[in-house]
């Protein structure tokens, strides 16, 4: 019996969810114990603390229970859906590729807020035919003390440099060359934020957060529609072995 004409890979919990759930439960239990012991923490304050501590991880698990789609595969190509900070899944921009006026700090805040929610946009960040896909790669973006695993598409061709006309359509005819160069530099810095040296900017721009445990699901779904789909693990930099001299 033939399978469905489209394969969807949904979001999965990761170890940070378990840590935050345990932390929230510990805070809630501590608040209850302190209130029961007759300390200065009264029951009204304890209830507020308990609700806040348990509500945070509960919202994450609620969103995961909706099975938000991370990747879609069919005979036409591959699509990847970014996380969004909006509780209502919408066609948002990627936090890696910020809109006008978004600096590096704001891009970092948007990426963190999106990662806290487990909500996916309904419009894909990546939508490429198989003929333009060189590889599907898992890699790690540095974010604070802990890295975030990403899955992305390495295109056959890199991003061509945008000319002045592309910025004129956005900012108007009055934009200067200096403003165009500054905006290009800001976009490049935002795209490379937390990206290791062995990961290309083209791959970073076409990546979304996803747990490394889903690599088998991605590989199976991709191979079903394209034999040339190459799923690689780039979570570690390639080793540089010294060349032997004979």
C-alpha positions as CSV (number, residue, x, y, z in Angstrom):
1,X,0.0,0.0,0.0
2,X,1.6,3.3,-1.0
3,X,2.3,5.8,1.7
4,X,1.1,9.4,1.9
5,X,2.2,11.8,-0.8
6,X,3.7,14.1,1.9
7,X,5.8,13.3,5.0
8,X,5.6,15.7,8.0
9,X,8.1,15.7,10.8
10,X,6.7,17.3,14.0
11,X,8.5,19.0,16.9
12,X,9.9,16.9,19.7
13,X,10.8,17.6,23.4
14,X,14.4,18.0,24.3
15,X,16.4,17.9,27.5
16,X,15.9,21.6,28.2
17,X,12.1,20.9,28.5
18,X,12.8,18.3,31.2
19,X,15.2,20.6,33.1
20,X,12.7,23.5,33.0
21,X,9.8,21.2,34.1
22,X,11.9,19.9,37.0
23,X,12.9,23.4,38.0
24,X,9.3,24.7,37.9
25,X,8.1,21.7,40.0
26,X,10.9,22.3,42.5
27,X,10.0,26.0,42.9
28,X,6.3,25.1,43.3
29,X,7.0,22.5,45.9
30,X,9.3,24.8,47.8
31,X,6.7,27.6,47.8
32,X,4.1,25.1,49.2
33,X,6.4,23.8,51.9
34,X,7.3,27.3,53.0
35,X,3.7,28.4,53.2
36,X,2.7,25.2,55.1
37,X,5.5,25.8,57.6
38,X,4.0,29.1,58.6
39,X,6.9,31.2,57.3
40,X,6.6,34.8,55.9
41,X,5.5,33.2,52.6
42,X,1.7,33.1,53.0
43,X,-0.6,30.9,51.0
44,X,-1.8,33.7,48.6
45,X,1.8,34.4,47.6
46,X,2.6,30.7,47.5
47,X,-0.3,30.0,45.1
48,X,0.9,32.8,42.8
49,X,4.5,31.4,42.8
50,X,3.2,27.9,42.2
51,X,1.0,28.9,39.3
52,X,3.9,30.9,37.6
53,X,6.4,28.1,38.2
54,X,4.1,25.4,36.8
55,X,2.5,27.5,34.1
56,X,5.8,28.1,32.2
57,X,6.6,24.5,31.5
58,X,2.9,23.6,31.0
59,X,2.7,26.1,28.1
60,X,5.6,24.4,26.5
61,X,4.2,20.9,26.8
62,X,0.8,22.2,25.6
63,X,2.3,23.5,22.4
64,X,4.2,20.3,21.9
65,X,1.0,18.3,22.2
66,X,-0.3,20.2,19.2
67,X,2.5,18.5,17.1
68,X,3.8,21.6,15.3
69,X,5.3,20.7,12.0
70,X,9.1,21.3,11.6
71,X,9.7,19.8,8.2
72,X,7.6,18.7,5.2
73,X,8.9,16.5,2.4
74,X,7.2,15.5,-0.9
75,X,8.3,14.8,-4.5
76,X,8.6,18.6,-5.2
77,X,11.1,19.4,-2.4
78,X,11.6,20.2,1.2
79,X,10.1,22.9,3.5
80,X,11.3,23.9,7.0
81,X,9.2,25.9,9.4
82,X,10.8,28.4,11.9
83,X,9.8,28.9,15.5
84,X,7.9,32.1,16.2
85,X,7.5,34.0,19.5
86,X,3.8,34.6,18.7
87,X,1.4,32.2,20.5
88,X,-0.7,32.1,17.3
89,X,1.2,30.3,14.6
90,X,1.7,32.9,11.8
91,X,3.8,33.7,8.9
92,X,6.6,35.3,10.8
93,X,10.2,36.1,9.8
94,X,13.1,34.0,10.7
95,X,14.9,35.3,13.8
96,X,18.1,34.7,12.0
97,X,17.3,37.1,9.1
98,X,15.9,40.2,10.8
99,X,13.7,42.8,9.2
100,X,14.6,46.5,8.8
101,X,16.1,48.1,11.9
102,X,16.6,44.9,13.8
103,X,20.0,44.8,15.5
104,X,22.0,41.8,16.8
105,X,20.6,42.1,20.3
106,X,17.0,42.2,19.2
107,X,17.6,39.2,16.9
108,X,19.0,37.3,19.9
109,X,15.9,38.2,22.0
110,X,13.6,37.0,19.2
111,X,15.4,33.7,18.8
112,X,15.3,33.1,22.6
113,X,11.6,34.0,22.8
114,X,10.7,31.7,19.9
115,X,12.7,28.8,21.5
116,X,10.8,29.3,24.7
117,X,7.4,28.8,23.1
118,X,7.6,25.7,20.8
119,X,5.3,27.4,18.3
120,X,6.0,27.1,14.6
121,X,5.0,29.5,11.8
122,X,2.6,28.3,9.2
123,X,4.6,29.7,6.3
124,X,8.0,27.9,5.7
125,X,11.3,29.7,6.0
126,X,12.8,27.2,3.5
127,X,11.0,26.0,0.4
128,X,13.4,24.4,-2.1
129,X,13.0,21.8,-4.8
130,X,15.3,18.8,-4.6
131,X,17.3,20.0,-7.6
132,X,18.5,22.9,-5.4
133,X,19.3,20.9,-2.3
134,X,22.9,19.9,-1.7
135,X,22.4,18.4,1.7
136,X,20.2,18.5,4.8
137,X,22.5,19.2,7.8
138,X,22.2,19.1,11.6
139,X,24.4,21.6,13.4
140,X,24.6,23.5,16.7
141,X,24.1,27.2,17.2
142,X,25.8,28.8,20.2
143,X,23.2,30.4,22.5
144,X,24.3,31.3,26.0
145,X,25.8,28.4,28.0
146,X,24.0,25.7,25.9
147,X,24.0,25.2,22.2
148,X,20.8,24.8,20.2
149,X,20.6,22.0,17.6
150,X,19.5,23.2,14.2
151,X,18.4,21.5,11.0
152,X,18.9,23.2,7.7
153,X,19.3,22.9,4.0
154,X,22.6,23.5,2.3
155,X,21.7,24.9,-1.2
156,X,23.5,24.0,-4.3
157,X,24.1,27.7,-5.0
158,X,24.9,30.3,-2.3
159,X,23.1,33.6,-1.7
160,X,23.9,36.1,-4.5
161,X,24.9,39.6,-3.3
162,X,21.9,41.9,-3.4
163,X,22.4,45.0,-5.4
164,X,21.3,48.5,-4.5
165,X,18.0,48.1,-6.3
166,X,16.8,45.5,-3.7
167,X,17.3,48.1,-0.8
168,X,15.9,50.9,-2.8
169,X,12.6,49.0,-3.1
170,X,12.5,48.8,0.7
171,X,14.0,52.1,1.9
172,X,13.2,54.3,-1.1
173,X,15.3,56.2,-3.6
174,X,16.9,58.4,-0.9
175,X,18.9,55.5,0.6
176,X,22.7,56.2,0.5
177,X,25.5,53.7,-0.4
178,X,26.8,54.0,3.2
179,X,23.3,53.0,4.6
180,X,23.2,50.0,2.2
181,X,26.6,48.8,3.3
182,X,25.7,49.2,6.9
183,X,22.5,47.3,6.5
184,X,24.3,44.5,4.6
185,X,26.9,44.3,7.5
186,X,24.1,44.1,10.1
187,X,22.3,41.3,8.2
188,X,25.6,39.4,7.9
189,X,26.4,39.8,11.6
190,X,22.9,38.7,12.6
191,X,23.0,35.7,10.3
192,X,26.4,34.6,11.7
193,X,25.5,35.1,15.3
194,X,26.3,31.9,17.2
195,X,27.2,30.1,13.9
196,X,30.4,27.9,14.0
197,X,33.1,28.5,11.4
198,X,32.5,25.2,9.6
199,X,28.8,26.1,8.9
200,X,28.1,28.3,5.9
201,X,26.0,31.5,6.0
202,X,23.7,30.0,3.3
203,X,23.0,27.0,5.6
204,X,22.6,29.2,8.7
205,X,20.0,31.3,6.9
206,X,18.0,28.2,5.9
207,X,17.9,26.5,9.3
208,X,15.4,26.1,12.1
209,X,15.7,24.7,15.6
210,X,15.1,21.0,16.0
211,X,16.4,18.3,18.4
212,X,19.2,16.1,17.2
213,X,17.1,13.0,18.2
214,X,15.0,13.6,15.1
215,X,17.8,13.0,12.7
216,X,16.5,9.5,11.8
217,X,13.0,10.8,11.1
218,X,14.4,13.5,8.8
219,X,16.6,11.1,7.0
220,X,13.8,8.5,6.5
221,X,11.3,11.1,5.2
222,X,13.9,12.7,2.8
223,X,15.1,9.4,1.4
224,X,11.5,8.4,0.6
225,X,11.2,11.2,-2.0
226,X,14.8,11.7,-3.2
227,X,17.6,9.2,-3.4
228,X,20.1,12.1,-3.7
229,X,19.0,13.5,-0.3
230,X,22.1,13.6,1.8
231,X,21.5,14.1,5.6
232,X,24.8,15.0,7.4
233,X,25.7,15.6,11.0
234,X,27.7,18.8,11.3
235,X,27.2,19.3,15.0
236,X,30.9,19.0,15.5
237,X,33.6,20.6,13.4
238,X,35.4,18.3,11.1
239,X,38.7,17.0,12.6
240,X,41.9,18.4,11.2
241,X,44.3,15.5,11.1
242,X,47.9,16.3,10.3
243,X,48.9,15.2,6.9
244,X,51.5,12.4,6.8
245,X,54.7,13.1,5.0
246,X,56.5,10.1,3.6
